[in-house]
Amino acid sequence: MSHRQHVSGRPRHWLVHHMPVLLAALAMVLVFTMAAAVGMGAVGIAPEVVWGVIASHLLPGSVEVTWSAGRDSIVWEVRLPRVILGAIVGASLSLVGAALQSVTRNPLSDPHLLGISSGAALGAIIVLLHTGMILGLATLPVFAFAGALLTTLVVVGAASLTRSTGAGRLVLAGVAVSFVITSAGSLGIFLGDPRAAHTVIFWMLGGLGLAQWDQLVFPLAVLVASGAYLLLRARFFNAMTLGDESGHLAGIPAARFRMVVFVICALLTGAAVAFSGVISFVGLMIRTSCAW
């Protein structure tokens, strides 16, 4: 038997057995990748300086300050919040993609498929161009979540008109509603203040330039709470990938569980879009077969 045949013939539970080690290794890779990203840019900063700045802020007096105040500001005030926000948004959208791929049984599912991102963007447009920050810092995430949730309800309602909440009907309804919501967002930009329209359009392209420390708590809290729920229901997702009938046989209320997942996905997407704009295709990189 060749080495390739031996490897391919290993039991599938090998990955599950070594999952803690794999997760720990991936976490370390993520941390060091984030640190390397902080040091890159127009002003290159050595890795030891990056770690020193982080340590000096987390544990004041623990290290000797040998770097300038400008480099300290670049690392702590500018780059590190952006990198952390990028990690939070990437994790949120990845979870959404993996969850939607399971409950819709479509490997191409992502937040755009059901119009969730479009709804979140519409809520953010209303805040940025029409209402203003009426609820303080929470205004943008609240409106983005409301837009995402409303869009999800419209998709479910449109699919229910045919007395079907199956995965295929939901996907088709989501694509149709997504176009309508996108058009509504364009109308909102057209009717808004022309002087601010270019800022909103730039924001809709997606980016991490507006990341601030005092705002990271919102998407992080949503990620921790929603991610914990989704991960605890991993077995449900495995059953749902085989169809609603398999879910019912496993004791899972398929239709109700799918609705709960849609609401959680709306919450995750709304929190991500509110602080980073619309970032596409992250969910598509996650395949259900390896996500759970």
C-alpha positions as CSV (number, residue, x, y, z in Angstrom):
1,M,0.0,0.0,0.0
2,S,1.4,3.4,-1.0
3,H,1.8,6.2,1.5
4,R,-1.0,8.2,-0.2
5,Q,-3.4,5.3,0.1
6,H,-2.5,4.8,3.7
7,V,-3.2,8.5,4.5
8,S,-6.4,8.6,2.6
9,G,-7.5,5.4,4.3
10,R,-7.2,6.8,7.8
11,P,-10.4,6.8,9.8
12,R,-12.3,10.0,9.6
13,H,-12.4,10.3,13.4
14,W,-8.6,11.0,13.4
15,L,-9.4,14.7,12.8
16,V,-11.9,14.8,15.6
17,H,-9.5,13.0,18.0
18,H,-6.8,15.6,17.3
19,M,-9.1,18.6,17.1
20,P,-7.9,20.3,20.3
21,V,-4.3,20.2,19.1
22,L,-5.3,21.5,15.6
23,L,-7.3,24.3,17.1
24,A,-4.5,25.3,19.4
25,A,-2.1,25.3,16.5
26,L,-4.4,27.4,14.3
27,A,-4.9,29.9,17.2
28,M,-1.2,30.4,17.5
29,V,-0.9,30.9,13.7
30,L,-3.7,33.5,13.9
31,V,-2.0,35.4,16.7
32,F,1.4,35.5,15.0
33,T,-0.2,36.4,11.7
34,M,-2.1,39.3,13.3
35,A,1.2,40.5,14.9
36,A,2.9,40.3,11.6
37,A,0.1,42.3,10.0
38,V,0.4,45.0,12.6
39,G,4.1,45.5,11.7
40,M,3.4,45.8,8.0
41,G,2.6,49.1,6.3
42,A,4.0,52.3,5.0
43,V,6.0,52.5,8.2
44,G,7.5,49.1,8.9
45,I,7.7,48.1,12.6
46,A,9.9,45.2,13.9
47,P,8.0,42.3,15.5
48,E,9.8,42.9,18.9
49,V,8.5,46.5,18.9
50,V,5.0,45.3,18.1
51,W,5.0,42.8,21.0
52,G,6.7,45.4,23.2
53,V,4.0,48.0,22.6
54,I,1.2,45.5,23.2
55,A,2.9,44.3,26.5
56,S,3.4,47.9,27.7
57,H,-0.3,48.7,27.3
58,L,-1.6,45.5,28.7
59,L,0.9,45.3,31.5
60,P,2.3,48.8,32.2
61,G,5.9,48.8,33.4
62,S,6.5,45.2,32.3
63,V,8.9,46.2,29.5
64,E,11.4,49.0,28.8
65,V,10.0,51.5,26.3
66,T,12.7,51.9,23.6
67,W,10.4,53.0,20.7
68,S,9.1,56.4,19.8
69,A,5.6,57.7,20.7
70,G,4.7,57.8,17.0
71,R,5.4,54.1,16.6
72,D,3.4,53.4,19.8
73,S,0.5,55.3,18.4
74,I,0.7,53.5,15.0
75,V,0.6,50.1,16.6
76,W,-1.9,50.6,19.5
77,E,-4.2,53.3,18.1
78,V,-4.3,52.6,14.4
79,R,-3.2,49.1,13.3
80,L,-4.0,46.8,16.2
81,P,-7.8,47.7,16.3
82,R,-8.0,47.2,12.6
83,V,-6.4,43.8,12.7
84,I,-8.5,42.7,15.6
85,L,-11.7,43.9,13.8
86,G,-10.6,42.1,10.7
87,A,-10.3,38.9,12.7
88,I,-13.7,39.4,14.3
89,V,-15.4,40.1,11.0
90,G,-13.7,37.2,9.3
91,A,-14.7,34.8,12.1
92,S,-18.3,36.1,12.1
93,L,-18.8,35.8,8.3
94,S,-17.2,32.4,8.3
95,L,-19.6,31.2,10.9
96,V,-22.5,32.6,8.9
97,G,-21.3,30.9,5.7
98,A,-20.8,27.5,7.4
99,A,-24.2,27.7,9.1
100,L,-26.1,28.8,6.0
101,Q,-24.4,26.1,3.9
102,S,-25.7,23.5,6.3
103,V,-29.3,24.6,6.7
104,T,-29.7,25.4,3.0
105,R,-27.6,22.5,1.8
106,N,-26.0,24.8,-0.7
107,P,-22.1,25.0,-0.8
108,L,-22.3,28.4,-2.4
109,S,-24.4,30.0,0.5
110,D,-23.0,33.1,2.2
111,P,-24.6,36.2,3.8
112,H,-25.3,37.6,0.4
113,L,-27.4,34.6,-0.7
114,L,-30.4,35.4,1.5
115,G,-30.0,39.2,1.3
116,I,-28.7,39.4,4.9
117,S,-25.7,41.6,4.0
118,S,-27.9,43.8,1.8
119,G,-30.4,44.3,4.6
120,A,-27.6,45.1,7.1
121,A,-26.2,47.6,4.6
122,L,-29.6,49.2,4.2
123,G,-30.0,49.7,7.9
124,A,-26.5,51.3,8.1
125,I,-27.4,53.6,5.2
126,I,-30.5,54.8,7.0
127,V,-28.3,55.7,10.0
128,L,-25.5,57.4,8.1
129,L,-27.6,59.5,5.8
130,H,-31.0,60.0,7.4
131,T,-31.4,59.4,11.1
132,G,-28.0,60.0,12.6
133,M,-26.6,58.4,15.7
134,I,-29.8,58.6,17.7
135,L,-28.8,55.8,20.0
136,G,-25.2,56.7,20.4
137,L,-22.5,54.2,19.4
138,A,-25.1,51.4,19.4
139,T,-27.1,53.0,16.6
140,L,-25.2,51.6,13.7
141,P,-25.1,47.9,14.9
142,V,-28.8,48.1,16.0
143,F,-30.0,49.4,12.7
144,A,-27.8,47.0,10.8
145,F,-29.1,44.1,12.7
146,A,-32.7,45.3,12.3
147,G,-32.2,45.6,8.5
148,A,-30.6,42.1,8.3
149,L,-33.4,40.6,10.5
150,L,-36.1,42.3,8.5
151,T,-34.7,41.0,5.3
152,T,-34.5,37.5,6.7
153,L,-38.2,37.7,7.7
154,V,-39.1,39.0,4.2
155,V,-37.3,36.0,2.6
156,V,-39.0,33.5,4.9
157,G,-42.3,35.2,4.2
158,A,-41.8,35.1,0.5
159,A,-40.9,31.4,0.6
160,S,-43.9,30.7,2.8
161,L,-46.3,32.1,0.2
162,T,-45.7,28.8,-1.7
163,R,-46.3,26.9,1.6
164,S,-42.7,25.8,1.6
165,T,-39.7,26.7,3.8
166,G,-37.4,24.2,2.1
167,A,-33.8,25.1,1.3
168,G,-34.4,25.5,-2.4
169,R,-37.3,27.9,-2.0
170,L,-35.5,29.9,0.6
171,V,-32.4,30.3,-1.7
172,L,-34.5,31.5,-4.6
173,A,-36.5,33.9,-2.4
174,G,-33.2,35.2,-0.9
175,V,-31.7,36.0,-4.3
176,A,-34.8,37.9,-5.4
177,V,-35.2,39.8,-2.1
178,S,-31.5,40.7,-2.2
179,F,-31.8,42.5,-5.4
180,V,-34.8,44.5,-4.1
181,I,-33.0,45.5,-0.9
182,T,-29.9,46.5,-2.8
183,S,-32.1,48.8,-5.0
184,A,-33.7,50.2,-1.8
185,G,-30.2,51.0,-0.5
186,S,-29.2,52.7,-3.7
187,L,-32.4,54.8,-3.4
188,G,-31.5,55.7,0.1
189,I,-28.2,57.0,-1.0
190,F,-29.8,58.9,-3.8
191,L,-32.2,60.6,-1.5
192,G,-29.6,61.4,1.2
193,D,-27.2,64.2,1.6
194,P,-25.0,64.3,-1.6
195,R,-22.1,65.6,0.5
196,A,-22.1,62.4,2.5
197,A,-23.0,60.0,-0.2
198,H,-19.5,59.4,-1.3
199,T,-18.5,58.5,2.2
200,V,-21.3,55.9,2.4
201,I,-20.4,54.4,-1.0
202,F,-16.8,54.1,0.1
203,W,-18.0,52.4,3.3
204,M,-20.1,50.0,1.4
205,L,-17.0,48.7,-0.4
206,G,-15.8,47.3,2.9
207,G,-12.8,48.2,5.0
208,L,-11.3,48.3,8.4
209,G,-10.2,51.9,8.5
210,L,-12.8,53.1,11.0
211,A,-11.9,50.6,13.7
212,Q,-11.7,52.0,17.2
213,W,-11.1,50.3,20.6
214,D,-14.4,51.5,22.1
215,Q,-16.4,49.9,19.3
216,L,-14.8,46.5,19.2
217,V,-16.8,45.2,22.1
218,F,-20.0,45.2,20.1
219,P,-19.0,42.8,17.3
220,L,-16.9,40.7,19.7
221,A,-19.8,40.2,22.1
222,V,-22.0,39.1,19.2
223,L,-19.4,36.8,17.9
224,V,-18.8,35.1,21.3
225,A,-22.5,34.6,22.1
226,S,-23.7,33.6,18.6
227,G,-20.6,31.5,17.9
228,A,-21.0,29.6,21.2
229,Y,-24.6,28.7,20.2
230,L,-23.7,27.6,16.7
231,L,-20.8,25.4,17.9
232,L,-22.9,23.8,20.6
233,R,-25.4,22.8,17.8
234,A,-22.7,21.3,15.6
235,R,-24.4,17.9,15.5
236,F,-27.7,19.6,14.4
237,F,-25.8,21.1,11.4
238,N,-24.4,17.7,10.5
239,A,-27.9,16.2,10.4
240,M,-29.3,19.1,8.5
241,T,-26.8,18.7,5.7
242,L,-28.5,15.4,4.9
243,G,-31.9,17.0,4.5
244,D,-34.9,17.9,6.7
245,E,-36.0,14.3,6.8
246,S,-32.8,13.2,8.4
247,G,-33.1,16.1,10.8
248,H,-36.6,15.0,11.9
249,L,-35.3,11.4,12.3
250,A,-32.6,12.8,14.6
251,G,-35.2,14.6,16.7
252,I,-34.4,18.1,15.3
253,P,-37.3,20.5,14.4
254,A,-35.8,21.3,11.1
255,A,-38.0,24.3,10.1
256,R,-37.7,26.0,13.6
257,F,-34.0,25.4,13.8
258,R,-33.5,26.9,10.4
259,M,-35.3,30.0,11.5
260,V,-33.2,30.3,14.6
261,V,-30.1,30.0,12.5
262,F,-31.3,32.7,10.2
263,V,-31.8,35.1,13.1
264,I,-28.4,34.4,14.5
265,C,-26.8,34.8,11.1
266,A,-28.6,38.1,10.7
267,L,-27.2,39.2,14.1
268,L,-23.6,38.2,13.1
269,T,-23.8,39.8,9.7
270,G,-25.4,43.0,11.0
271,A,-22.6,43.4,13.6
272,A,-19.9,42.8,11.0
273,V,-21.4,45.1,8.4
274,A,-22.0,47.9,10.9
275,F,-18.3,48.3,11.6
276,S,-16.6,47.1,8.4
277,G,-19.1,47.7,5.6
278,V,-20.0,44.9,3.1
279,I,-17.2,42.4,2.8
280,S,-18.0,39.7,0.3
281,F,-17.0,36.1,-0.3
282,V,-15.6,35.3,3.1
283,G,-18.5,32.9,3.8
284,L,-17.9,31.2,0.5
285,M,-14.5,30.1,1.6
286,I,-16.0,27.9,4.3
287,R,-17.2,24.4,3.2
288,T,-19.7,22.7,5.4
289,S,-17.9,19.4,5.1
290,C,-14.9,20.7,7.0
291,A,-16.5,23.5,9.1
292,W,-18.2,21.2,11.6
